[in-house]
Every structure is written in C-alpha cells, then in structure tokens.
C-alpha cells in the first residue's frame, strides 16, 4: 500500500536536503503533487497481471499473435529515474487467446513498479505463460533510460533492447525470426 503521508514527508526532506525553501510559493504543494504522482506511477505494485489475463476466448487457429509498439513508462530502481519505450509481445495460443488490450495492461502492471528493464521483460513473458498457457511467448522491450541520458555517461538517444523467449520460442530460431520479421512490418 502506498503511504502518501510518508512520501510527502520524504519529499519535504529531499527539498530541504538540496537547499530549497519548502515554504516557497512554487514548492508549497509539491510534496502533495509528488505523492499523488507516485500513487499513479507505482500503481502496479498493488496489481496482479493475472486479473487482466483471466478473460480468454477459444480459438481454432493457433498462429502467432503479436501486439507491437505498446508504449510504456517505468522507473529505474537504481536511480529512481524514468525509462520509457515500447514493448512488443507475441504468443502462440494453445486454443485460447486474450483480448489485445490485456497484453498492454500486463505491460503496464509491471512498468508501474520500481524496475529494471531486464526483469520487467521476463515478468511479462512469465505472466503470459502462467495465465494463458500458450505454446510460447516472446517479449522484447526497447527503452531509453534517463539515468544514462541526463546523468552519468550522458548518451541521449541510446536505447536498450531486452528479450525474453519462453516455450517454443525459446530455442526455435525460425519462430524468433518470424517474430522479428512481423515486428518490422508497417502498422
């Protein structure tokens, strides 16, 4: 459970720590704004991806389903700075599919936590495997990390790709290549 009061206190201490005047007009409501913002951007801490993936439909066709370019925003657990990008999620059904919006909601559940991209990629794939029992899942995240672009090494525009392959995607390079080919197609 997100504790709004603790966040407000922490923000006041942070502002004081950097030498700001917490009584200054522009900062008076900042602790409250940040507490509400954190409630929103960390809402995935209290969500279960299984809830979004529980509504399934029976299908006879077990061809690959790919939902690409799912925009996400997350927060790096190392620096508490944003990383953001696109998720591409594919799975091969085993007689059951889920509504397409549910794949995007699953991405959101894991993005709205303190995260590292590599873990998030695996969590999305594992949740889909667990809840849908498909033949296989492949998830690719591509993201820009603010901890690399505005501090430290300062390399704006660089992106990080991470991939998780489960089930029949794991060792089947032909299937993985088909995924990459579908990903390159125009929307």
C-alpha positions as CSV (number, residue, x, y, z in Angstrom):
1,X,0.0,0.0,0.0
2,X,1.4,3.4,-1.0
3,X,1.7,5.7,2.0
4,X,1.0,9.2,0.8
5,X,2.0,10.9,4.1
6,X,5.4,9.2,4.1
7,X,6.0,10.3,0.6
8,X,5.1,13.9,1.4
9,X,7.5,13.9,4.4
10,X,10.3,12.4,2.3
11,X,9.8,15.0,-0.5
12,X,10.0,17.8,2.1
13,X,13.3,16.3,3.4
14,X,14.6,16.0,-0.1
15,X,13.8,19.6,-0.9
16,X,15.5,20.7,2.3
17,X,18.5,18.5,1.5
18,X,19.1,20.2,-1.8
19,X,18.9,23.6,-0.1
20,X,15.4,24.6,-1.2
21,X,12.9,26.6,0.9
22,X,9.9,24.3,1.4
23,X,7.8,27.4,2.2
24,X,8.4,29.0,-1.2
25,X,5.2,29.5,-3.2
26,X,6.2,27.2,-6.0
27,X,7.0,24.4,-3.7
28,X,4.2,24.6,-1.2
29,X,2.1,21.9,-2.9
30,X,5.0,20.0,-4.4
31,X,5.0,17.2,-1.7
32,X,1.3,16.6,-2.3
33,X,1.7,16.6,-6.1
34,X,4.6,14.1,-5.9
35,X,2.7,11.8,-3.5
36,X,-0.3,11.7,-5.9
37,X,2.1,11.2,-8.9
38,X,3.8,8.3,-7.1
39,X,0.5,6.8,-6.3
40,X,-0.2,6.7,-10.1
41,X,3.2,5.7,-11.5
42,X,3.7,2.9,-8.9
43,X,0.1,1.6,-9.0
44,X,1.4,-1.7,-10.5
45,X,2.8,-2.6,-7.0
46,X,-0.7,-3.4,-6.0
47,X,-1.9,-5.1,-9.2
48,X,-1.8,-8.7,-10.3
49,X,-1.3,-9.2,-14.1
50,X,-3.4,-12.4,-13.8
51,X,-6.5,-10.4,-13.3
52,X,-6.0,-8.8,-16.8
53,X,-5.2,-12.1,-18.4
54,X,-8.0,-14.2,-17.0
55,X,-10.6,-13.4,-19.6
56,X,-9.9,-15.7,-22.6
57,X,-11.6,-16.8,-25.8
58,X,-11.4,-20.1,-27.5
59,X,-9.9,-20.2,-31.0
60,X,-9.2,-22.9,-33.5
61,X,-6.3,-21.0,-35.1
62,X,-3.0,-21.2,-33.2
63,X,-1.0,-18.8,-35.3
64,X,1.3,-16.2,-33.7
65,X,-0.4,-13.1,-32.2
66,X,1.8,-10.0,-32.0
67,X,0.9,-6.8,-30.2
68,X,3.7,-4.3,-31.0
69,X,4.6,-0.7,-30.1
70,X,3.0,-0.8,-26.7
71,X,4.3,2.4,-25.1
72,X,5.3,2.2,-21.5
73,X,6.9,4.4,-18.8
74,X,8.7,2.9,-15.8
75,X,11.1,4.0,-13.1
76,X,14.6,2.6,-12.7
77,X,15.1,1.1,-9.2
78,X,18.7,2.1,-9.1
79,X,18.3,5.9,-9.6
80,X,14.5,6.4,-9.4
81,X,14.7,8.0,-12.8
82,X,12.3,7.2,-15.7
83,X,12.9,4.7,-18.5
84,X,10.4,4.5,-21.3
85,X,9.9,2.9,-24.7
86,X,7.9,0.3,-26.5
87,X,7.1,-3.3,-25.7
88,X,6.5,-5.9,-28.3
89,X,4.6,-9.0,-27.1
90,X,3.9,-12.2,-29.1
91,X,2.5,-15.5,-28.2
92,X,1.3,-18.6,-29.9
93,X,-2.0,-19.7,-28.5
94,X,-2.9,-23.2,-27.5
95,X,-6.6,-22.9,-28.2
96,X,-7.1,-19.7,-26.1
97,X,-6.5,-16.1,-26.8
98,X,-6.8,-13.0,-24.6
99,X,-8.2,-9.6,-25.6
100,X,-5.4,-7.5,-27.2
101,X,-5.8,-4.7,-24.6
102,X,-5.0,-7.2,-21.9
103,X,-1.5,-7.6,-23.3
104,X,-1.0,-3.8,-23.0
105,X,-2.5,-3.9,-19.4
106,X,0.0,-6.6,-18.5
107,X,2.9,-4.5,-19.7
108,X,1.5,-1.6,-17.6
109,X,1.3,-3.7,-14.4
110,X,5.0,-4.4,-14.5
111,X,6.0,-1.0,-15.8
112,X,4.3,0.8,-12.9
113,X,6.8,-0.5,-10.3
114,X,10.4,0.3,-9.4
115,X,12.0,-1.8,-12.1
116,X,14.9,-2.9,-14.2
117,X,14.2,-3.5,-17.8
118,X,15.6,-7.0,-17.9
119,X,13.4,-8.2,-15.0
120,X,10.3,-6.5,-16.5
121,X,10.8,-8.3,-19.8
122,X,10.8,-11.7,-18.1
123,X,7.9,-10.8,-15.8
124,X,5.7,-10.0,-18.7
125,X,6.6,-13.2,-20.5
126,X,6.2,-15.3,-17.4
127,X,2.8,-13.9,-16.6
128,X,1.5,-14.7,-20.0
129,X,2.9,-18.2,-19.9
130,X,1.4,-18.8,-16.5
131,X,-2.1,-17.3,-17.2
132,X,-2.7,-18.3,-20.8
133,X,-0.6,-21.5,-21.1
134,X,0.3,-20.7,-24.7
135,X,2.7,-22.8,-26.7
136,X,5.2,-19.9,-26.3
137,X,5.8,-16.2,-25.7
138,X,8.3,-13.7,-26.9
139,X,8.7,-10.3,-25.3
140,X,11.0,-7.5,-26.5
141,X,11.4,-4.2,-24.7
142,X,13.2,-1.2,-26.2
143,X,13.7,1.7,-23.9
144,X,15.7,4.9,-23.3
145,X,16.9,5.3,-19.7
146,X,17.1,8.8,-18.3
147,X,19.8,7.6,-15.9
148,X,22.0,7.2,-19.0
149,X,20.9,10.3,-20.9
150,X,20.7,13.1,-18.3
151,X,23.3,12.0,-15.8
152,X,26.3,9.7,-15.7
153,X,27.5,8.8,-19.2
154,X,25.1,11.3,-20.8
155,X,24.3,9.5,-24.0
156,X,20.8,10.7,-25.2
157,X,19.2,8.7,-27.9
158,X,20.8,5.4,-26.9
159,X,18.3,2.6,-26.4
160,X,18.4,-0.7,-24.6
161,X,16.8,-3.9,-26.0
162,X,15.9,-6.8,-23.8
163,X,14.2,-10.1,-24.9
164,X,12.5,-13.0,-23.1
165,X,11.6,-16.1,-25.0
166,X,9.5,-18.9,-23.4
167,X,8.0,-22.2,-24.6
168,X,8.5,-23.0,-28.2
169,X,10.1,-19.5,-28.9
170,X,13.0,-20.4,-26.6
171,X,15.1,-22.5,-28.9
172,X,13.3,-22.1,-32.3
173,X,15.3,-19.5,-34.3
174,X,12.8,-19.8,-37.2
175,X,10.0,-18.8,-35.0
176,X,12.1,-16.0,-33.5
177,X,13.0,-14.8,-37.0
178,X,9.3,-14.7,-37.9
179,X,8.7,-12.6,-34.8
180,X,11.4,-10.1,-35.9
181,X,10.0,-10.1,-39.5
182,X,6.5,-9.4,-38.3
183,X,7.8,-6.6,-36.0
184,X,9.4,-4.8,-39.0
185,X,6.1,-4.7,-40.9
186,X,4.4,-1.4,-41.2
187,X,1.4,-0.9,-38.8
